[in-house]
Amino acid sequence: MNTYSTPAYGSGSSGGDIGGSGYQSCMQMCAASYGAPTMASSVWSSPPATTTAAGGSGGMTHTVIVAPTQGILRYVPFAINASVGDTVTFVWNANNHTVTKSSQLAICNKTSDMPFASGEQNKSFVFTQKINDTNTTFFYCGTPGHCQKGMFGIINPPNAVTGSNATVSSMMPVMASNSSNMTAMVQYTQMVTANNTVAANWGGNIDMSGMPASSYQNMLENVLYMRTFLAANPEILSADGAINLSSAGTTPLIIPKDITVAATNSSTGSTSSGSPTSGSPTAGAGSSSSPSPALKGGARGLGSSSILVSVAAASLAFVL
């Protein structure tokens, strides 16, 4: 099986009841705002035959999709944990993108510290990198304007200590309390992941303290998009946080629209029930952390408790 490990968070079912009357009611409600769910016209096909669970030297291979479809400037998964000897395989699913190593303090700038760069490539291109240490490594798309819109990713993101106020989970409600756009994105994500605890907690314990403040917004948007992606494709996510893309070639993945669409629809008044009004904070009474379970292969966990946002129902309607 072509299984690769990604951040594992929380516990509970990776799926949820998606066939009951409550779900159908929510689907109708959300379809009115975001459009009826359809299968994405551009889906990611299965990895090349050389991408296997075990690398050539005994390490794991971690697959990262470079832009899940044309126009969505994201890497999927946004963050991965890899051990020394592992291989990261980047698979392009859209045109005109790069994978370029960057500096943590200047995420959209190429680093001179053991740099790697794929050059601008198109759909179906494959680029691999061997993991020689477990230091946090940032990479970004060097196509002009793409990184500034949030197209960057992390290998071995730092994990915050319990109680830190610099985690994704801690920072998200703070930023939402000052931004109606972030409020809309957080509440929408909480709605679509309500029946999927693992997806809802994805990336919550990543430590943001060493990142420039200018990157906070894009950092949180990337985490939120990953949560909607996992909720839209629960079959690839196991209860322990492992992702299995081996069936992607025969069972196409649903590719959600970018998370920023939720904010856009909110600002124009086209929101589903439970969406915030302008200036309405999502922060609840607080956020508590829970220990992160270990990942397969010894990789660090990135889990945390979910943001305390009250939503009424779950939906997978936020798709192309």
KABEL-V359483 format. One record per pair of residues at least 12 apart in sequence whose ideal C-beta (glycine too) atoms are under 10 Angstrom apart, sorted by the first residue. I is the first residue (numbers start at 0). GAP is how many residues later the second one is. D is the distance in whole Angstrom. If there is no record, write none. Layout:
# KABEL-V359483
{{I;GAP;D} {I;GAP;D}}
This chain:
# KABEL-V359483
{{0;51;9} {0;52;6} {0;243;6} {0;244;10} {0;245;5} {0;246;9} {1;44;7} {1;45;6} {1;47;10} {1;49;6} {1;50;6} {1;51;6} {1;59;8} {1;61;8} {1;242;7} {1;243;6} {1;244;4} {1;245;9} {1;246;9} {1;247;10} {2;49;9} {2;50;5} {2;57;9} {2;58;10} {2;60;10} {2;233;10} {2;235;9} {2;239;6} {2;240;7} {2;241;5} {2;242;8} {2;243;7} {2;293;8} {3;43;9} {3;47;8} {3;48;10} {3;49;7} {3;56;6} {3;57;6} {3;58;5} {3;59;5} {3;60;9} {3;73;9} {3;76;8} {3;78;9} {3;82;9} {3;83;10} {3;84;9} {3;85;9} {3;238;8} {3;239;6} {3;240;8} {3;241;7} {3;242;10} {3;292;9} {3;293;9} {4;48;10} {4;55;7} {4;57;7} {4;72;10} {4;75;8} {4;76;7} {4;77;8} {4;78;9} {4;81;9} {4;235;9} {4;236;8} {4;237;5} {4;238;8} {4;290;5} {4;291;5} {4;292;6} {4;293;9} {4;294;6} {5;56;8} {5;57;10} {5;58;10} {5;70;10} {5;71;5} {5;72;9} {5;73;8} {5;74;6} {5;75;7} {5;196;8} {5;197;10} {5;220;9} {5;224;9} {5;230;10} {5;231;9} {5;235;6} {5;236;7} {5;237;5} {5;289;8} {5;290;10} {5;293;9} {5;296;9} {6;70;8} {6;71;9} {6;72;6} {6;73;8} {6;74;6} {6;150;8} {6;152;9} {6;191;9} {6;194;9} {6;195;6} {6;196;6} {6;197;9} {6;198;8} {6;199;8} {6;216;10} {6;219;9} {6;234;6} {6;236;9} {6;285;8} {6;286;10} {6;288;7} {6;292;8} {6;293;8} {6;294;7} {6;295;3} {6;296;7} {7;73;9} {7;190;7} {7;193;9} {7;194;9} {7;229;10} {7;230;9} {7;231;9} {7;232;5} {7;233;2} {7;234;7} {7;235;10} {7;284;7} {7;285;5} {7;286;8} {7;287;5} {7;288;8} {7;291;9} {7;292;10} {7;293;5} {7;294;8} {7;295;6} {8;160;10} {8;188;8} {8;189;6} {8;190;9} {8;191;8} {8;192;4} {8;193;6} {8;194;7} {8;195;6} {8;196;7} {8;218;10} {8;231;10} {8;232;6} {8;281;9} {8;283;7} {8;284;8} {8;286;10} {8;292;7} {8;293;6} {8;294;3} {8;295;7} {8;296;9} {8;297;9} {9;186;10} {9;187;5} {9;188;6} {9;189;9} {9;190;7} {9;191;4} {9;192;9} {9;194;8} {9;229;9} {9;231;8} {9;280;7} {9;282;9} {9;283;8} {9;291;10} {9;293;5} {9;294;8} {9;295;7} {9;296;7} {10;186;6} {10;187;8} {10;190;9} {10;228;7} {10;229;9} {10;230;10} {10;279;9} {10;282;8} {10;292;9} {11;183;9} {11;184;8} {11;185;3} {11;186;7} {11;187;10} {11;188;9} {11;189;9} {11;227;7} {12;182;7} {12;183;7} {12;184;7} {12;185;8} {12;221;8} {12;226;7} {13;181;10} {13;182;6} {13;183;8} {13;184;5} {13;185;7} {13;216;8} {13;217;10} {13;220;5} {13;221;8} {13;222;9} {13;223;4} {13;224;6} {13;225;5} {13;226;9} {13;227;9} {13;228;10} {13;229;10} {14;180;7} {14;181;7} {14;183;10} {14;184;10} {14;216;10} {14;219;4} {14;220;8} {14;222;8} {14;224;9} {15;177;9} {15;178;8} {15;179;3} {15;180;5} {15;181;9} {15;183;9} {15;215;9} {15;218;7} {15;298;6} {15;300;10} {16;178;6} {16;297;9} {17;177;7} {17;178;10} {17;213;10} {17;216;8} {17;296;8} {17;297;9} {17;298;7} {21;173;10} {21;290;9} {21;291;6} {21;292;8} {21;293;10} {22;172;8} {22;290;8} {22;291;7} {22;292;7} {22;293;8} {22;294;10} {23;291;10} {24;288;7} {24;290;9} {25;165;8} {25;166;9} {25;168;9} {25;246;8} {25;247;9} {25;248;9} {25;285;10} {25;286;8} {25;287;4} {25;288;7} {25;289;4} {25;290;9} {25;291;8} {26;286;9} {26;287;10} {26;288;6} {26;289;8} {26;290;5} {27;244;10} {27;287;9} {27;289;9} {28;162;10} {28;243;5} {28;244;6} {28;245;9} {28;283;10} {28;284;8} {28;286;7} {28;288;8} {29;158;9} {29;161;8} {29;162;8} {29;241;10} {29;242;5} {29;243;9} {29;244;10} {29;245;10} {29;283;9} {29;284;10} {29;285;4} {29;286;9} {29;287;4} {29;288;7} {30;241;9} {30;284;9} {30;286;5} {30;287;10} {31;238;8} {31;239;10} {31;240;7} {31;241;10} {31;285;9} {32;155;10} {32;228;10} {32;229;9} {32;232;6} {32;233;9} {32;236;10} {32;237;5} {32;238;6} {32;239;4} {32;240;9} {32;242;8} {32;284;8} {32;285;9} {33;154;9} {33;158;10} {33;222;10} {33;223;7} {33;227;7} {33;228;8} {33;231;7} {33;236;8} {33;237;9} {33;238;7} {33;281;9} {33;283;6} {33;284;5} {33;285;8} {34;222;8} {34;226;10} {34;230;10} {34;282;8} {34;283;9} {34;284;8} {34;285;8} {35;281;7} {35;283;9} {36;195;9} {36;217;8} {36;219;10} {36;278;9} {36;279;6} {36;280;5} {36;281;8} {36;282;5} {36;283;9} {37;216;9} {37;279;10} {37;281;7} {37;282;6} {38;213;6} {38;214;9} {38;215;6} {38;216;9} {38;280;8} {38;281;8} {39;28;8} {39;29;6} {39;32;10} {39;192;9} {39;212;7} {39;213;7} {39;214;6} {39;215;4} {39;216;9} {39;217;9} {39;279;7} {39;280;4} {40;28;8} {40;29;10} {40;211;10} {40;214;9} {40;279;7} {41;25;10} {41;26;8} {41;27;4} {41;28;6} {41;29;9} {41;30;9} {41;51;7} {41;52;7} {41;81;9} {41;210;9} {41;213;7} {41;278;8} {42;25;8} {42;26;8} {42;50;8} {42;205;8} {42;206;9} {42;208;9} {42;209;4} {42;210;5} {42;211;8} {42;212;7} {42;277;10} {43;19;9} {43;21;5} {43;22;10} {43;23;10} {43;24;6} {43;25;8} {43;32;8} {43;47;7} {43;48;10} {43;49;5} {43;50;10} {43;79;10} {43;201;8} {43;204;6} {43;205;9} {43;208;8} {43;209;6} {43;211;8} {44;46;9} {44;48;8} {44;78;10} {44;79;8} {44;200;10} {44;203;6} {44;204;5} {44;205;10} {44;207;8} {44;208;9} {45;17;10} {45;45;10} {45;199;7} {45;200;7} {45;201;8} {45;202;5} {45;203;3} {45;204;8} {45;205;10} {46;14;8} {46;16;5} {46;18;9} {46;42;7} {46;44;6} {46;79;8} {46;198;7} {46;199;8} {46;201;8} {46;202;9} {47;15;10} {47;41;8} {47;43;7} {47;76;9} {47;78;6} {47;80;10} {49;37;10} {49;39;8} {49;76;8} {49;78;9} {50;12;6} {50;36;9} {50;38;5} {50;40;8} {50;75;8} {50;77;9} {50;194;9} {50;195;10} {51;35;10} {51;37;10} {51;194;10} {52;191;9} {52;193;9} {52;243;10} {52;244;10} {53;33;10} {54;30;7} {54;31;6} {54;32;5} {54;34;10} {54;73;10} {54;75;8} {54;76;9} {55;29;9} {55;31;8} {55;74;9} {56;27;10} {56;28;5} {56;29;9} {56;30;9} {56;73;9} {57;27;7} {57;28;10} {58;23;8} {58;24;7} {58;25;8} {58;26;4} {58;27;4} {58;28;6} {58;71;8} {58;72;7} {58;238;8} {59;20;10} {59;21;10} {59;22;7} {59;23;7} {59;25;8} {59;26;5} {59;27;8} {59;28;10} {59;71;9} {59;236;8} {59;237;5} {59;238;10} {59;239;8} {60;21;9} {60;25;7} {60;26;5} {60;27;8} {60;28;6} {60;67;8} {61;15;8} {61;18;5} {61;19;8} {61;20;5} {61;21;10} {61;24;6} {61;25;7} {61;26;5} {61;27;7} {61;28;10} {61;67;10} {61;69;8} {61;93;8} {61;181;10} {61;235;10} {61;237;9} {62;13;9} {62;14;9} {62;17;9} {62;24;10} {62;25;8} {62;26;5} {62;27;8} {62;28;6} {62;63;10} {62;180;9} {62;182;6} {62;185;10} {63;12;7} {63;13;6} {63;14;9} {63;15;10} {63;16;7} {63;24;6} {63;25;7} {63;26;5} {63;27;7} {63;35;8} {63;63;9} {63;65;10} {63;75;9} {63;89;7} {63;91;9} {64;12;8} {64;25;8} {64;26;6} {64;27;8} {64;28;5} {64;29;9} {64;164;9} {64;180;9} {64;183;9} {64;188;9} {64;190;9} {65;24;5} {65;25;6} {65;26;5} {65;27;7} {65;28;7} {65;31;5} {65;32;8} {65;33;6} {65;52;8} {65;55;8} {65;57;9} {65;59;8} {65;60;10} {65;61;8} {65;73;10} {65;75;8} {65;85;9} {65;87;9} {66;25;7} {66;26;6} {66;27;4} {66;28;8} {66;29;9} {66;30;5} {66;56;9} {66;74;8} {66;76;10} {66;79;9} {66;84;8} {66;188;10} {67;25;6} {67;26;8} {67;157;9} {67;161;7} {67;185;8} {67;186;10} {67;187;5} {67;188;9} {67;190;10} {67;252;10} {68;24;6} {68;25;6} {68;54;10} {68;184;10} {68;186;5} {68;187;10} {68;188;10} {68;189;10} {68;251;7} {69;23;8} {69;24;4} {69;25;7} {69;26;9} {69;27;10} {69;53;8} {70;23;7} {70;186;9} {70;187;8} {70;249;10} {71;21;9} {71;22;8} {71;79;9} {71;153;8} {71;157;10} {71;183;7} {71;184;8} {71;185;8} {71;186;5} {71;187;10} {71;188;10} {71;248;9} {72;21;9} {72;24;8} {72;68;7} {72;70;9} {72;72;9} {72;73;5} {72;74;8} {72;75;9} {72;76;5} {72;77;6} {72;78;4} {72;79;9} {72;145;10} {72;149;10} {72;152;10} {72;185;8} {72;187;10} {73;67;10} {73;72;10} {73;75;10} {73;76;7} {73;77;6} {73;78;9} {73;79;8} {73;147;9} {73;148;6} {73;151;5} {73;152;8} {73;155;8} {73;181;10} {73;182;10} {73;184;7} {73;185;9} {74;15;8} {74;22;9} {74;24;8} {74;64;8} {74;65;9} {74;66;8} {74;75;10} {74;76;7} {74;77;7} {74;78;4} {74;79;9} {74;147;8} {74;150;10} {74;151;9} {75;15;10} {75;17;9} {75;77;9} {75;146;10} {75;149;8} {75;150;7} {75;153;6} {75;154;9} {75;157;10} {75;167;10} {75;169;10} {75;177;9} {75;179;9} {76;76;8} {76;77;9} {76;125;9} {76;126;9} {76;145;10} {76;149;6} {76;152;8} {76;153;9} {76;166;7} {77;72;9} {77;73;10} {77;74;8} {77;75;5} {77;76;7} {77;79;9} {77;124;9} {77;125;7} {77;128;10} {77;141;9} {77;143;10} {77;144;4} {77;145;7} {77;146;10} {77;147;7} {77;148;5} {77;149;10} {77;151;9} {78;57;10} {78;74;7} {78;75;4} {78;76;8} {78;77;8} {78;78;5} {78;89;10} {78;123;9} {78;124;6} {78;127;7} {78;140;10} {78;143;8} {78;144;8} {78;147;8} {78;223;7} {79;51;10} {79;73;8} {79;74;8} {79;75;6} {79;76;8} {79;77;9} {79;163;9} {79;215;10} {79;219;8} {79;222;10} {80;53;8} {80;73;10} {80;74;8} {80;75;6} {80;76;8} {80;78;9} {80;160;10} {80;214;6} {80;215;10} {80;216;8} {80;217;9} {80;218;3} {80;219;5} {80;220;8} {80;221;7} {81;47;9} {81;48;10} {81;49;5} {81;51;10} {81;52;8} {81;55;9} {81;73;6} {81;74;6} {81;215;8} {81;217;7} {82;48;7} {82;50;10} {82;51;7} {82;73;9} {82;212;10} {82;214;6} {82;215;6} {82;216;6} {82;217;10} {83;46;9} {83;47;6} {83;48;6} {83;49;6} {83;50;6} {84;45;8} {84;46;7} {84;47;8} {84;212;10} {85;43;10} {85;44;8} {85;45;4} {85;46;10} {85;48;10} {85;69;9} {85;211;8} {85;213;9} {86;41;6} {86;42;7} {86;43;6} {86;44;7} {87;28;10} {87;39;9} {87;40;7} {87;41;5} {87;42;8} {87;43;7} {87;49;9} {87;51;9} {87;65;10} {87;67;6} {88;37;6} {88;38;8} {88;39;5} {88;40;8} {89;28;7} {89;31;9} {89;35;8} {89;36;7} {89;37;4} {89;38;7} {89;39;8} {89;49;8} {89;63;9} {90;32;9} {90;33;8} {90;34;8} {90;35;6} {90;36;8} {90;37;10} {90;154;10} {91;26;9} {91;29;5} {91;30;6} {91;31;5} {91;32;6} {91;33;4} {91;34;7} {91;35;8} {92;30;6} {92;31;8} {92;32;10} {92;160;10} {92;162;9} {93;28;8} {93;29;6} {94;25;9} {94;26;8} {94;27;4} {94;28;6} {94;29;10} {94;30;9} {94;48;10} {95;24;6} {95;25;8} {95;26;7} {95;27;9} {95;45;9} {95;47;5} {95;48;10} {95;50;8} {96;21;8} {96;23;7} {96;24;7} {96;25;8} {96;26;9} {96;28;9} {96;44;5} {96;45;9} {96;46;6} {96;49;7} {96;54;7} {97;12;10} {97;19;7} {97;20;5} {97;21;6} {97;22;5} {97;23;7} {97;29;9} {97;41;9} {97;42;8} {97;43;5} {97;44;4} {97;45;6} {97;48;8} {97;49;9} {97;53;9} {98;17;8} {98;18;7} {98;19;4} {98;20;9} {98;22;8} {98;26;10} {98;28;6} {98;29;10} {98;30;8} {98;40;5} {98;41;8} {98;42;7} {98;43;8} {98;54;8} {99;15;8} {99;16;7} {99;17;4} {99;18;7} {99;19;9} {99;20;10} {99;38;10} {99;39;6} {99;40;6} {99;41;7} {99;42;4} {99;43;10} {99;47;9} {99;52;9} {100;12;8} {100;13;7} {100;14;5} {100;15;5} {100;16;7} {100;17;10} {100;28;9} {100;36;7} {100;37;7} {100;38;5} {100;39;8} {100;54;9} {101;13;9} {101;15;10} {101;35;9} {101;36;5} {101;37;6} {101;38;5} {101;39;10} {101;40;9} {101;45;8} {101;50;7} {101;51;10} {102;12;10} {102;35;7} {102;37;10} {102;109;10} {103;31;10} {103;32;6} {103;33;9} {103;34;5} {103;50;9} {103;54;9} {103;106;6} {103;107;7} {103;108;8} {103;111;9} {104;33;9} {104;105;8} {104;106;8} {104;107;6} {104;110;10} {105;32;9} {105;34;10} {105;106;7} {105;108;10} {105;109;9} {106;31;5} {106;32;9} {106;33;6} {106;40;7} {106;41;10} {106;43;10} {106;45;5} {106;46;10} {106;47;9} {106;104;8} {106;105;7} {106;107;9} {106;108;5} {106;111;8} {106;112;9} {107;30;10} {107;32;6} {107;33;9} {107;34;8} {107;37;10} {107;38;9} {107;39;4} {107;40;6} {107;41;10} {107;43;9} {107;44;7} {107;106;9} {107;107;9} {107;110;10} {108;29;10} {108;31;8} {108;33;10} {108;38;9} {109;29;10} {109;30;8} {109;32;7} {110;26;9} {110;27;8} {110;28;10} {112;22;9} {112;24;10} {113;18;8} {113;19;9} {113;21;10} {113;23;9} {115;12;10} {115;13;6} {115;14;10} {115;21;9} {115;23;8} {116;22;9} {116;25;7} {117;21;9} {117;23;10} {117;24;9} {118;23;8} {119;21;9} {119;22;7} {119;23;6} {119;24;10} {120;22;10} {128;26;8} {130;24;7} {130;25;8} {132;23;9} {133;21;9} {133;22;5} {133;164;10} {133;165;9} {133;166;8} {134;20;9} {134;21;7} {134;23;10} {135;18;7} {135;19;7} {135;20;5} {135;21;6} {135;22;5} {135;23;10} {135;70;10} {135;71;9} {135;74;8} {135;75;10} {136;16;9} {136;17;7} {136;18;4} {136;19;6} {136;20;9} {137;14;6} {137;15;7} {137;16;6} {137;17;8} {137;19;9} {137;73;9} {137;77;9} {138;12;10} {138;13;7} {138;14;5} {138;15;8} {138;16;7} {139;12;4} {139;13;8} {140;12;9} {146;68;10} {146;71;9} {147;66;10} {147;70;8} {148;69;8} {148;72;9} {148;109;9} {148;111;9} {149;65;9} {149;67;8} {149;68;4} {149;69;8} {149;70;10} {149;71;5} {149;72;6} {149;75;8} {149;108;9} {149;109;9} {149;110;8} {150;67;9} {150;71;9} {151;63;8} {151;66;7} {151;67;9} {151;70;8} {152;69;8} {153;49;9} {153;52;8} {153;57;10} {153;65;9} {153;68;9} {153;148;10} {155;143;8} {155;144;7} {155;146;10} {156;46;8} {156;48;9} {156;49;5} {156;50;7} {156;51;9} {156;54;10} {156;62;10} {156;143;8} {156;145;6} {157;47;10} {157;48;7} {157;49;4} {157;50;9} {157;51;8} {157;52;7} {157;53;9} {157;142;9} {157;144;9} {158;46;6} {158;47;7} {158;48;6} {158;133;7} {158;141;5} {158;142;7} {158;143;6} {158;144;9} {158;145;9} {159;44;9} {159;45;6} {159;46;7} {159;47;4} {159;48;8} {159;49;7} {159;129;8} {159;132;10} {159;142;9} {159;144;8} {160;44;9} {160;46;8} {160;128;9} {161;43;9} {161;126;9} {161;127;5} {161;128;8} {161;129;7} {161;130;9} {161;142;9} {162;125;9} {162;126;6} {163;41;9} {163;43;7} {163;44;9} {163;45;7} {163;125;8} {163;140;10} {164;43;10} {164;44;9} {164;122;9} {165;40;9} {165;41;6} {165;42;5} {165;43;4} {165;44;9} {165;45;9} {166;36;9} {166;37;6} {166;38;5} {166;39;7} {166;40;6} {166;41;7} {166;42;9} {166;120;8} {166;122;7} {166;135;10} {166;137;6} {166;138;10} {167;33;10} {167;34;9} {167;35;5} {167;36;5} {167;37;7} {167;38;5} {167;39;8} {167;40;6} {167;48;10} {167;51;7} {167;52;7} {167;54;10} {167;55;5} {167;56;9} {167;134;8} {167;136;7} {167;139;9} {168;32;8} {168;34;9} {168;35;4} {168;36;7} {168;37;9} {168;54;9} {168;118;5} {168;119;9} {168;120;7} {168;134;9} {168;135;4} {168;136;6} {168;137;7} {168;138;6} {168;139;9} {169;34;9} {169;35;10} {169;37;10} {169;38;9} {169;116;9} {169;117;6} {169;119;8} {169;134;9} {169;137;9} {170;35;10} {170;37;6} {170;38;9} {170;40;10} {170;45;7} {170;48;8} {170;49;7} {170;52;10} {170;116;10} {171;13;9} {171;14;6} {171;17;10} {171;31;10} {171;32;8} {171;36;10} {171;44;10} {171;47;10} {171;48;6} {171;51;8} {171;52;8} {171;110;8} {171;111;9} {171;115;8} {171;134;10} {171;135;5} {171;137;9} {172;13;8} {172;108;7} {172;109;6} {172;110;3} {172;111;7} {172;113;9} {172;114;6} {172;134;6} {172;135;7} {172;136;8} {173;42;10} {173;107;9} {173;109;7} {173;113;10} {174;41;7} {174;42;7} {174;44;10} {174;45;6} {174;106;10} {174;107;10} {174;108;9} {175;44;9} {175;100;9} {175;104;9} {175;105;6} {175;106;4} {175;107;6} {175;131;8} {175;133;8} {176;102;9} {176;103;9} {176;104;4} {176;105;7} {176;106;5} {177;101;9} {177;103;8} {177;105;10} {178;38;8} {178;41;10} {178;84;9} {178;99;10} {178;100;9} {178;102;9} {178;103;10} {179;83;8} {179;86;7} {179;87;7} {179;96;7} {179;97;8} {179;98;4} {179;99;5} {179;100;7} {179;101;9} {180;36;9} {180;40;9} {180;79;8} {180;81;9} {180;82;4} {180;83;8} {180;85;7} {180;86;7} {180;95;10} {180;97;9} {181;34;10} {181;35;7} {181;38;7} {181;39;8} {181;42;9} {181;81;7} {181;94;10} {181;99;9} {181;100;8} {182;79;10} {182;80;8} {182;83;8} {182;92;9} {182;93;4} {182;94;9} {182;95;8} {182;96;8} {182;97;6} {182;98;6} {182;99;5} {182;100;9} {182;126;9} {183;75;9} {183;76;9} {183;77;10} {183;78;5} {183;79;5} {183;80;9} {183;81;8} {183;82;4} {183;83;8} {183;87;7} {183;91;6} {183;92;6} {183;93;10} {183;94;9} {183;96;9} {183;98;9} {184;32;10} {184;35;8} {184;36;7} {184;39;5} {184;40;9} {184;43;9} {184;73;10} {184;74;5} {184;75;7} {184;76;9} {184;77;5} {184;78;5} {184;79;10} {184;81;8} {184;91;10} {184;97;9} {185;34;8} {185;38;7} {185;41;10} {185;73;10} {185;76;9} {185;77;10} {185;90;9} {185;95;10} {185;96;5} {185;97;9} {185;121;6} {185;123;6} {185;125;10} {186;75;8} {186;79;9} {186;84;9} {186;85;10} {186;87;7} {186;88;6} {186;89;6} {186;93;9} {186;95;6} {186;120;9} {186;122;6} {186;123;9} {186;124;6} {187;36;8} {187;40;8} {187;71;8} {187;73;9} {187;74;4} {187;75;9} {187;77;9} {187;78;8} {187;83;8} {187;84;8} {187;86;9} {187;87;7} {187;88;9} {187;121;10} {187;123;9} {187;127;9} {187;130;7} {188;13;10} {188;34;9} {188;35;5} {188;36;8} {188;37;10} {188;38;5} {188;39;6} {188;42;8} {188;67;10} {188;70;7} {188;73;8} {188;117;10} {188;118;9} {188;120;9} {188;122;9} {188;129;9} {189;34;9} {189;37;9} {189;84;9} {189;92;8} {189;116;7} {189;117;7} {189;118;9} {189;119;4} {189;120;8} {189;121;5} {189;124;9} {190;37;10} {190;40;9} {190;71;9} {190;81;8} {190;82;9} {190;83;6} {190;84;8} {190;118;9} {190;120;4} {190;121;8} {190;122;7} {190;123;6} {190;124;6} {190;126;10} {190;127;9} {191;35;8} {191;36;6} {191;38;10} {191;39;5} {191;40;7} {191;64;8} {191;70;9} {191;119;9} {191;121;10} {191;122;6} {191;123;6} {191;124;6} {191;125;8} {191;126;6} {191;127;10} {192;31;10} {192;34;5} {192;35;7} {192;37;8} {192;38;5} {192;39;10} {192;41;10} {192;113;8} {192;118;9} {192;121;7} {192;122;10} {192;123;10} {193;37;9} {193;112;10} {193;115;10} {193;117;6} {193;118;8} {193;119;7} {193;120;4} {193;121;8} {194;36;8} {194;39;9} {194;118;9} {194;119;4} {194;120;10} {194;121;10} {195;31;9} {195;34;7} {195;35;5} {195;36;10} {195;38;6} {195;41;7} {195;118;8} {195;120;10} {196;42;9} {196;106;10} {196;108;10} {196;109;8} {197;29;10} {197;32;7} {197;33;9} {197;36;9} {197;39;6} {197;40;8} {197;41;6} {197;42;8} {197;43;6} {197;44;10} {197;105;9} {198;27;8} {198;28;5} {198;29;8} {198;30;8} {198;31;4} {198;32;4} {198;33;9} {198;34;9} {198;35;7} {198;38;6} {198;42;10} {198;107;10} {199;27;6} {199;30;9} {199;31;8} {199;105;9} {199;106;5} {199;107;8} {199;109;10} {199;114;10} {200;26;8} {200;40;9} {200;89;9} {200;91;9} {200;101;9} {200;102;5} {200;103;6} {200;104;7} {200;105;5} {200;106;9} {201;21;7} {201;22;9} {201;24;5} {201;25;5} {201;26;10} {201;27;9} {201;28;6} {201;29;9} {201;35;9} {201;39;8} {201;100;8} {201;101;8} {201;102;9} {201;104;10} {202;16;9} {202;17;9} {202;19;8} {202;20;4} {202;21;9} {202;23;6} {202;24;8} {202;99;5} {202;100;8} {202;101;8} {203;19;8} {203;23;9} {203;83;9} {203;85;8} {203;86;9} {203;88;9} {203;98;7} {203;99;6} {203;100;3} {203;101;7} {203;102;7} {203;103;8} {204;84;7} {204;85;9} {204;86;9} {204;87;5} {204;95;9} {204;96;7} {204;97;5} {204;98;5} {204;99;4} {204;100;9} {205;13;8} {205;14;10} {205;16;10} {205;17;7} {205;96;5} {205;97;10} {205;98;9} {206;95;9} {207;12;9} {219;39;9} {220;37;8} {220;38;6} {220;39;7} {220;42;9} {221;37;8} {222;36;9} {222;79;9} {223;34;10} {223;35;5} {223;36;9} {223;38;9} {223;83;10} {224;31;7} {224;32;9} {224;33;6} {224;34;4} {224;35;9} {225;30;10} {225;33;9} {226;29;10} {226;32;9} {226;79;9} {227;26;10} {227;27;10} {227;28;5} {227;29;9} {227;30;9} {227;31;6} {227;34;9} {227;88;9} {227;90;6} {227;91;9} {228;24;8} {228;25;8} {228;26;7} {228;27;6} {228;30;9} {228;90;10} {229;13;8} {229;26;10} {230;23;10} {230;25;8} {230;83;8} {230;84;9} {230;85;6} {230;87;9} {231;21;8} {231;22;4} {231;23;8} {231;24;5} {231;84;5} {231;85;9} {231;86;7} {231;87;6} {232;12;9} {232;15;9} {232;18;9} {232;19;10} {232;20;5} {232;21;6} {232;22;9} {232;23;9} {232;83;9} {232;86;10} {233;20;10} {233;82;9} {234;12;7} {234;13;10} {234;16;7} {234;18;9} {234;19;10} {235;12;8} {235;15;9} {235;17;7} {237;58;10} {238;54;10} {239;53;7} {239;54;9} {239;55;8} {239;56;7} {239;61;10} {240;51;9} {240;52;7} {240;53;10} {240;54;6} {240;55;9} {240;58;10} {240;60;7} {240;61;9} {240;62;7} {241;53;8} {241;54;6} {241;55;10} {253;62;7} {253;64;10} {253;65;5} {253;66;8} {254;64;7} {254;65;6} {255;60;8} {255;61;9} {255;62;5} {255;63;5} {255;64;8} {256;61;6} {256;62;7} {256;63;6} {257;60;10} {258;59;8} {260;57;7} {261;13;8} {261;56;7} {264;53;10} {265;12;8} {265;14;10} {271;40;10} {271;41;9} {271;43;8} {271;45;8} {271;46;10} {272;38;10} {272;39;7} {272;40;8} {273;35;9} {273;36;8} {273;37;5} {273;38;5} {273;39;8} {274;36;9} {275;33;9} {280;28;10} {281;25;7} {281;26;8} {281;27;5} {281;28;9} {281;29;10} {282;24;8} {282;25;7} {282;26;8} {283;23;8} {283;24;3} {283;25;7} {283;26;7} {284;23;6} {285;19;10} {285;22;7} {286;17;8} {286;18;6} {286;19;8} {286;20;6} {286;21;6} {287;16;9} {287;17;5} {287;18;10} {287;20;9} {288;14;9} {288;15;5} {288;16;6} {289;13;7} {289;14;7} {289;15;5} {289;16;10} {290;12;8} {290;13;9} {291;12;7}}
